[in-house]
Each structure stands twice: as C-alpha cells, then as structure tokens.
Amino acid sequence: MRNRFDEQLELLNNHLVEMGTLVVQTIALASEALTQEDEIHVEKAIEVEEEIDNKEKEIESLCMKLLLRQQPVAGDLRLISSALKMITDMERIGDQSRDIARISLLLSGKQVEQIEHIPEMAEAAMKMVSDSVRAFVARDLTLASSVIAYDDVIDKLFAKVRNELIELIKAGNKKGEQAIDLLMIGKYFERIGDHAANIAEWVVYAITGVHKDE
C-alpha cells in the first residue's frame, strides 16, 4: 500500500514539474511578446495558458484521489494540501502572463524606451517559479527560503520601472499612454513575483508544517 502511495506522490511531483515548466514558458512568451512585438508569441502564450489550466485540473484530480483513497496524515497530508495551494498560484501566474502578452499587442510599434528593467523582472520571476518547484520536489527548505527572499529583487526592479515611467508621464512625453500600459505590465510582473513567493511559502509549510501566516 505504501509503495503505491509513494508512486502516486512521485507522479504528483512530475505533474508539478510539468506545470512549472509551462508557467515559466508563459512568462518567457509574455516577455518576448513585449520586446519583440511579435503576435505569434501572444498567440502561443494564450495556448500555453490553456495547457496550464488543464494541468491544474489534472493535479487537482490526483490530489483528491490521494486524499480520499489514501487518507494521508501528518507530512504526507501537508505535501498534498501544499500542492493544491501551489497550483492555484501557478494558474494565476499563467493568467497574468497571458494578460501581459495581450497588452503587448497594444504597444506594437509604439513602445517607449524605458523597458530594460521589465525583461529583468521576467527573468527573476522565471527563476523564482523554477526554484520553488525544485524546492518542493527536493524538499529543499534552503532553496524555498531563497525564493521568498528573491522577491525583493522583483520589487526593486518594479520600483525602478515605476519611477522611470512616472517621470516620463510627468514630462508630458507624447508616448505617455504607452508608458501607462508598460506600468501595468510592470505591476503584473511584480504580482507574478508575489505568487512565486507564495508557492515557495507553501513549500516551506510542506516541509516544516509552519506557514508564515501562523
């Protein structure tokens, strides 16, 4: 019985890795849609986001089967409940990445110059998502804690983006409207960083039994 349960937990790990890979892909596509002004990246981001939704349902189904059939306790119960929380944040990241890609269509051929920090935010977000999923699979508390701390990197980059774009708007630049769209995109990436930190916090809970809200 325990061997079967361990096999299903390993399957859960694999599904989480697959979902994490899809989430990282949507972030990358959103960033590329912005910097390359390519509608193909937008369409692909929408397609991958749908895959993320399907993967979320698949993982939810597996977790419910584990809960109902195996009736796990203690550490195993924490792992499964944490996985359910993690996929909610991952699904939201997919949604926000898709929305970034869509907004980028409005900026095609109209971008202002102050966007260098936004791709940096995307890179930081991809690192956080990848590392948080790896931390769950490896039960690596140190890695999970580093992801939570890394959220400060995205917050600082967003502060730079916000300040630069606000100054541009104040100066009466003719591309002020596009600056507002970019500010919204920066905020989306900042929220993605928050969701990635949330994922890592659930990893910490899965390992220790303690969540930050406690």
Kinemage of the C-alpha trace (Angstrom):
@kinemage 1
@onewidth
@group {chain A} dominant
@subgroup {mainchain}
@vectorlist {calphas} color= white
{ca met a 1} P 0.000 0.000 0.000
{ca arg a 2} L 2.770 2.440 0.943
{ca asn a 3} L 4.692 1.662 -2.251
{ca arg a 4} L 1.627 2.538 -4.314
{ca phe a 5} L 1.197 5.758 -2.360
{ca asp a 6} L 4.853 6.696 -2.893
{ca glu a 7} L 4.444 6.096 -6.624
{ca gln a 8} L 1.482 8.471 -6.698
{ca leu a 9} L 3.419 11.100 -4.760
{ca glu a 10} L 6.197 10.795 -7.332
{ca leu a 11} L 3.582 11.236 -10.062
{ca leu a 12} L 2.415 14.378 -8.265
{ca asn a 13} L 5.992 15.678 -8.286
{ca asn a 14} L 6.244 15.036 -12.017
{ca his a 15} L 2.994 16.837 -12.751
{ca leu a 16} L 4.110 19.829 -10.683
{ca val a 17} L 7.383 19.991 -12.603
{ca glu a 18} L 5.453 19.880 -15.888
{ca met a 19} L 3.112 22.640 -14.738
{ca gly a 20} L 6.032 24.724 -13.509
{ca thr a 21} L 7.716 24.346 -16.898
{ca leu a 22} L 4.562 25.574 -18.633
{ca val a 23} L 4.312 28.536 -16.268
{ca val a 24} L 7.927 29.535 -16.925
{ca gln a 25} L 7.199 29.232 -20.644
{ca thr a 26} L 4.254 31.637 -20.437
{ca ile a 27} L 6.374 34.203 -18.580
{ca ala a 28} L 9.066 33.927 -21.257
{ca leu a 29} L 6.495 34.256 -24.055
{ca ala a 30} L 4.959 37.313 -22.402
{ca ser a 31} L 8.371 38.961 -22.157
{ca glu a 32} L 9.204 38.077 -25.761
{ca ala a 33} L 5.846 39.375 -26.972
{ca leu a 34} L 6.725 42.701 -25.374
{ca thr a 35} L 10.321 43.034 -26.518
{ca gln a 36} L 9.958 41.501 -29.985
{ca glu a 37} L 6.490 42.915 -30.738
{ca asp a 38} L 5.520 39.570 -32.225
{ca glu a 39} L 1.876 38.476 -32.332
{ca ile a 40} L 2.963 34.847 -32.634
{ca his a 41} L 4.318 34.964 -29.068
{ca val a 42} L 0.974 36.338 -27.875
{ca glu a 43} L -0.958 33.509 -29.503
{ca lys a 44} L 1.458 30.939 -28.095
{ca ala a 45} L 1.165 32.426 -24.591
{ca ile a 46} L -2.614 32.024 -24.788
{ca glu a 47} L -2.246 28.403 -25.920
{ca val a 48} L 0.197 27.537 -23.135
{ca glu a 49} L -2.047 29.218 -20.557
{ca glu a 50} L -4.820 26.834 -21.595
{ca glu a 51} L -2.402 23.935 -21.071
{ca ile a 52} L -1.711 25.273 -17.580
{ca asp a 53} L -5.443 25.278 -16.812
{ca asn a 54} L -5.711 21.662 -17.948
{ca lys a 55} L -2.666 20.660 -15.909
{ca glu a 56} L -4.157 22.331 -12.836
{ca lys a 57} L -7.327 20.219 -13.203
{ca glu a 58} L -5.215 17.090 -13.650
{ca ile a 59} L -3.226 17.762 -10.482
{ca glu a 60} L -6.362 18.649 -8.527
{ca ser a 61} L -7.888 15.322 -9.534
{ca leu a 62} L -4.777 13.407 -8.471
{ca cys a 63} L -4.633 15.215 -5.121
{ca met a 64} L -8.293 14.482 -4.398
{ca lys a 65} L -7.747 10.800 -5.163
{ca leu a 66} L -4.781 10.737 -2.805
{ca leu a 67} L -6.783 12.440 -0.070
{ca leu a 68} L -9.876 10.257 -0.429
{ca arg a 69} L -8.308 6.884 -1.140
{ca gln a 70} L -5.118 7.023 0.896
{ca gln a 71} L -6.289 9.248 3.760
{ca pro a 72} L -2.790 10.611 4.387
{ca val a 73} L -1.760 12.085 7.722
{ca ala a 74} L 0.951 14.432 9.015
{ca gly a 75} L 3.717 15.111 6.490
{ca asp a 76} L 2.002 13.423 3.554
{ca leu a 77} L -1.165 15.429 4.138
{ca arg a 78} L 0.860 18.641 4.211
{ca leu a 79} L 2.541 17.770 0.918
{ca ile a 80} L -0.749 17.191 -0.857
{ca ser a 81} L -2.514 20.234 0.601
{ca ser a 82} L 0.518 22.385 -0.238
{ca ala a 83} L 0.483 21.124 -3.820
{ca leu a 84} L -3.151 22.208 -4.126
{ca lys a 85} L -2.238 25.696 -2.918
{ca met a 86} L 0.803 25.870 -5.211
{ca ile a 87} L -1.119 25.087 -8.383
{ca thr a 88} L -3.578 27.890 -7.622
{ca asp a 89} L -0.709 30.406 -7.615
{ca met a 90} L 0.810 28.828 -10.720
{ca glu a 91} L -2.506 29.078 -12.565
{ca arg a 92} L -2.750 32.763 -11.651
{ca ile a 93} L 0.760 33.356 -12.965
{ca gly a 94} L -0.335 31.797 -16.233
{ca asp a 95} L -3.339 34.127 -16.384
{ca gln a 96} L -1.233 37.195 -15.686
{ca ser a 97} L 1.418 36.215 -18.226
{ca arg a 98} L -1.309 35.805 -20.842
{ca asp a 99} L -2.655 39.251 -19.954
{ca ile a 100} L 0.819 40.774 -20.299
{ca ala a 101} L 1.114 39.240 -23.757
{ca arg a 102} L -2.245 40.683 -24.759
{ca ile a 103} L -1.357 44.163 -23.532
{ca ser a 104} L 1.857 43.990 -25.540
{ca leu a 105} L -0.266 43.971 -28.708
{ca leu a 106} L -1.395 47.497 -27.829
{ca leu a 107} L 2.242 48.586 -27.679
{ca ser a 108} L 3.345 47.179 -31.018
{ca gly a 109} L 5.377 49.852 -32.785
{ca lys a 110} L 4.622 52.396 -30.056
{ca gln a 111} L 6.927 51.466 -27.195
{ca val a 112} L 8.819 53.965 -25.116
{ca glu a 113} L 12.482 53.312 -24.411
{ca gln a 114} L 12.210 52.552 -20.675
{ca ile a 115} L 11.591 48.814 -20.804
{ca glu a 116} L 15.009 47.334 -19.983
{ca his a 117} L 14.018 46.503 -16.388
{ca ile a 118} L 10.803 44.697 -17.384
{ca pro a 119} L 12.586 41.773 -19.098
{ca glu a 120} L 14.791 41.597 -15.988
{ca met a 121} L 11.626 41.227 -13.907
{ca ala a 122} L 10.526 38.393 -16.200
{ca glu a 123} L 13.856 36.601 -15.777
{ca ala a 124} L 13.658 36.947 -11.997
{ca ala a 125} L 10.094 35.616 -11.991
{ca met a 126} L 11.064 32.588 -14.096
{ca lys a 127} L 13.901 31.816 -11.700
{ca met a 128} L 11.560 32.035 -8.709
{ca val a 129} L 8.974 29.683 -10.213
{ca ser a 130} L 11.580 27.132 -11.322
{ca asp a 131} L 13.380 27.189 -7.983
{ca ser a 132} L 10.181 26.924 -5.934
{ca val a 133} L 9.042 23.797 -7.801
{ca arg a 134} L 12.539 22.287 -7.490
{ca ala a 135} L 12.444 23.037 -3.770
{ca phe a 136} L 9.152 21.149 -3.430
{ca val a 137} L 10.372 18.091 -5.305
{ca ala a 138} L 13.687 18.016 -3.425
{ca arg a 139} L 12.105 19.060 -0.081
{ca asp a 140} L 14.782 21.765 -0.004
{ca leu a 141} L 13.990 24.298 2.711
{ca thr a 142} L 17.042 26.447 1.965
{ca leu a 143} L 16.102 26.817 -1.701
{ca ala a 144} L 12.487 27.632 -0.838
{ca ser a 145} L 13.630 30.317 1.599
{ca ser a 146} L 15.924 31.822 -1.037
{ca val a 147} L 12.980 32.113 -3.436
{ca ile a 148} L 10.982 34.044 -0.858
{ca ala a 149} L 13.898 36.424 -0.303
{ca tyr a 150} L 14.393 36.831 -4.068
{ca asp a 151} L 11.004 38.520 -4.334
{ca asp a 152} L 12.812 41.673 -3.168
{ca val a 153} L 14.708 41.672 -6.487
{ca ile a 154} L 11.478 41.943 -8.470
{ca asp a 155} L 10.094 44.566 -6.085
{ca lys a 156} L 13.176 46.747 -6.554
{ca leu a 157} L 13.046 46.369 -10.335
{ca phe a 158} L 9.391 47.364 -10.325
{ca ala a 159} L 10.229 50.449 -8.275
{ca lys a 160} L 12.729 51.435 -10.974
{ca val a 161} L 10.196 50.821 -13.748
{ca arg a 162} L 7.524 52.801 -11.921
{ca asn a 163} L 9.759 55.764 -11.174
{ca glu a 164} L 11.121 55.965 -14.725
{ca leu a 165} L 7.685 55.771 -16.324
{ca ile a 166} L 6.148 58.257 -13.904
{ca glu a 167} L 8.878 60.743 -14.762
{ca leu a 168} L 8.173 60.153 -18.444
{ca ile a 169} L 4.478 60.862 -17.955
{ca lys a 170} L 5.207 63.963 -15.868
{ca ala a 171} L 7.441 65.300 -18.626
{ca gly a 172} L 4.481 65.303 -20.977
{ca asn a 173} L 6.100 62.787 -23.331
{ca lys a 174} L 3.894 62.045 -26.330
{ca lys a 175} L 4.158 58.353 -25.501
{ca gly a 176} L 2.649 58.797 -22.067
{ca glu a 177} L -0.257 56.486 -22.887
{ca gln a 178} L 2.142 53.665 -23.758
{ca ala a 179} L 4.028 54.394 -20.542
{ca ile a 180} L 0.837 53.679 -18.590
{ca asp a 181} L 0.460 50.318 -20.368
{ca leu a 182} L 4.066 49.478 -19.513
{ca leu a 183} L 3.452 50.448 -15.902
{ca met a 184} L 0.556 47.988 -15.842
{ca ile a 185} L 2.794 45.282 -17.309
{ca gly a 186} L 5.417 46.005 -14.662
{ca lys a 187} L 2.746 45.647 -11.984
{ca tyr a 188} L 1.681 42.305 -13.462
{ca phe a 189} L 5.266 41.043 -13.240
{ca glu a 190} L 5.501 42.307 -9.669
{ca arg a 191} L 2.355 40.316 -8.828
{ca ile a 192} L 3.827 37.256 -10.555
{ca gly a 193} L 6.781 37.565 -8.193
{ca asp a 194} L 4.359 37.617 -5.256
{ca his a 195} L 2.665 34.445 -6.495
{ca ala a 196} L 6.043 32.747 -6.946
{ca ala a 197} L 6.939 33.688 -3.371
{ca asn a 198} L 3.588 32.251 -2.251
{ca ile a 199} L 4.490 28.961 -3.942
{ca ala a 200} L 7.764 28.866 -2.025
{ca glu a 201} L 5.947 29.641 1.233
{ca trp a 202} L 3.749 26.592 0.683
{ca val a 203} L 6.883 24.545 0.083
{ca val a 204} L 8.169 25.721 3.462
{ca tyr a 205} L 4.865 24.669 5.014
{ca ala a 206} L 5.028 21.263 3.321
{ca ile a 207} L 8.467 20.682 4.842
{ca thr a 208} L 8.088 22.285 8.280
{ca gly a 209} L 4.368 22.390 8.994
{ca val a 210} L 4.610 26.131 9.632
{ca his a 211} L 3.174 28.800 7.313
{ca lys a 212} L 4.139 32.450 7.532
{ca asp a 213} L 0.567 33.488 8.356
{ca glu a 214} L 0.859 31.485 11.545
